[in-house]
Amino acid sequence: MTSTLADTDVLPYGEFLTEEHHAIREMVRDFATREIVPKAAEVDRNARFPIETFKALGKLDLLGLQYPTEYGGAGSDYRAYAIAVEEIGRACGSTGLSYAAHCSLATNPIYLFGTDEQKKKYLHKLISAEWIGCWALTEPGTGSDAAAQKTTARLEGDHWVLNGTKQFITNATDADMAIIMAMTDQSKGKKGISSFVVDKGTKGFYVSKVEKKLGMRGSPTASLTFEDCHIPKENLIGQVSDGYKQALQTLEGGRISIAALALGIAQGALDAALTYAKQREAFGQPIGKFQFIQGYLADMATQVHAARLLVYHAAWMKDHHKRVTLEGSQAKLFASEISSKVCNLCVQIHGGYGYIEDFPAERFLRDAKLCEIGEGTSEIQKLLIARQLGL
Ligand SMILES: Cc1cc2nc3c(=O)[nH]c(=O)nc-3n(C[C@H](O)[C@H](O)[C@H](O)COP(=O)(O)OP(=O)(O)OC[C@H]3O[C@@H](n4cnc5c(N)ncnc54)[C@H](O)[C@@H]3O)c2cc1C
């Protein structure tokens, strides 16, 4: 029997996925097909954050798949979450990126390191989409070298006073709360970084610059500025000086998100290219009959399958409480790089139509590129992998 794409992308994936994971995939795919695909081009064109999609995702319990029910979560696991990122990313890269930033970067530190009061205050709101969250590590002067933070926090009586600027922060324009890394002791370098939660509307805290981007345009990216911003002492997350350690742990899970997002975008591009190859005719036959095009599609399908195995394996390890420093970076490096390649071939298969906005191919390519940069560039992933190899 000839295998079709529909067969290949819902393989059982061995031990990695259970019946529950398949059911969650069906549910997310159904929602994404109905609600996200139809407006993907519009949110990209207008650089519009689709808040209504987040409200709907909240109602479906899809913003808290990996969190316990006591906080309003679905009580599932990281694989369920990775599948949701994949399916949402397949429909719209921008929505997938904002979804990952909200569910992983903003929610996870409160869940992992927050006090009971912080969990009570933020988790239900984030998981129900009453509030949107963002997470701010990067600054104008530092991204990869995250330890070189310039934002400061000093304790004054019952308040921390924040000063500095965070840059390239996903969801910043629409966020009701932000998690901020800041130096509490410059002399200690990365061991002097602490993390804080800051609510929208706090005096001295504002969105300062909204970026115009190559892709992921429906996912807002902006700077956050702090000018003598006073926040209550209780807004410290975890212990003083734990900020860098927390950020690394947050990013370890976040890398699996970005790998899943890259995978979803690649699958979207493969679907589009395959459909087009069957419909478009040249020299009296569908272009999919030409061996060059078949070779491209064979490579694309193989790369997507390999990326999916890496993503599910890393998520499976995380669900089994194993360290994923190596596997998360490998999944992120591989999935993001093949995603760009697959999306580039998708454009090529579409010919001239691949280069214009009437087809999603050009958007897939623009969106995919971000996955090689955000939450640690490919070069940084290689560095982390090499370290795990003992180099
Ligand atoms: C759309 C978008 C959304 C983002 N969302 C967020 C967010 O929500 N929160 C947040 O905190 N940040 C976010 N970022 C920031 C992102 O994580 C950083 O851009 C990224 O980590 C790279 O940092 P940089 O831009 O400062 O590049 P740099 O660190 O300046 O790197 C420039 C180049 O040098 C290379 N390089 C740097 N150091 C090394 C090294 N040691 N060895 C080899 N090569 C090296 C890099 O790989 C890269 O190619 C976002 C960025 C974008 C574009």
The ligand as a Gaussian input file, in Angstrom:
#p B3LYP/6-31G(d) Opt

LIG

0 1
 C       11.255000      37.284000      17.265000
 C       12.098000      37.136000      18.497000
 C       11.513000      36.778000      19.692000
 C       12.281000      36.682000      20.866000
 N       11.663000      36.427000      22.062000
 C       12.391000      36.536000      23.216000
 C       11.739000      36.458000      24.501000
 O       10.523000      36.244000      24.582000
 N       12.499000      36.645000      25.613000
 C       13.843000      36.873000      25.567000
 O       14.463000      37.038000      26.606000
 N       14.483000      36.923000      24.359000
 C       13.794000      36.770000      23.193000
 N       14.431000      36.871000      21.970000
 C       15.863000      37.074000      21.945000
 C       16.638000      35.875000      21.414000
 O       16.620000      34.826000      22.350000
 C       18.052000      36.365000      21.071000
 O       17.933000      37.202000      19.946000
 C       19.013000      35.239000      20.792000
 O       19.258000      34.501000      21.962000
 C       20.332000      35.733000      20.217000
 O       20.846000      36.802000      20.947000
 P       21.330000      38.140000      20.191000
 O       20.205000      38.564000      19.304000
 O       21.788000      39.097000      21.200000
 O       22.509000      37.690000      19.271000
 P       24.067000      37.646000      19.720000
 O       24.192000      36.934000      21.011000
 O       24.627000      38.998000      19.595000
 O       24.648000      36.722000      18.568000
 C       25.009000      37.219000      17.266000
 C       25.665000      36.071000      16.508000
 O       26.859000      35.657000      17.204000
 C       26.775000      34.276000      17.501000
 N       27.428000      33.994000      18.777000
 C       27.247000      34.623000      19.972000
 N       27.980000      34.047000      20.924000
 C       28.636000      33.012000      20.347000
 C       29.538000      32.014000      20.803000
 N       29.914000      31.950000      22.084000
 N       30.008000      31.109000      19.917000
 C       29.622000      31.159000      18.623000
 N       28.769000      32.070000      18.116000
 C       28.281000      32.979000      18.972000
 C       25.284000      33.972000      17.552000
 O       25.023000      32.596000      17.382000
 C       24.771000      34.823000      16.422000
 O       24.975000      34.171000      15.201000
 C       13.674000      36.911000      20.803000
 C       14.268000      37.233000      19.572000
 C       13.508000      37.371000      18.436000
 C       14.175000      37.755000      17.149000

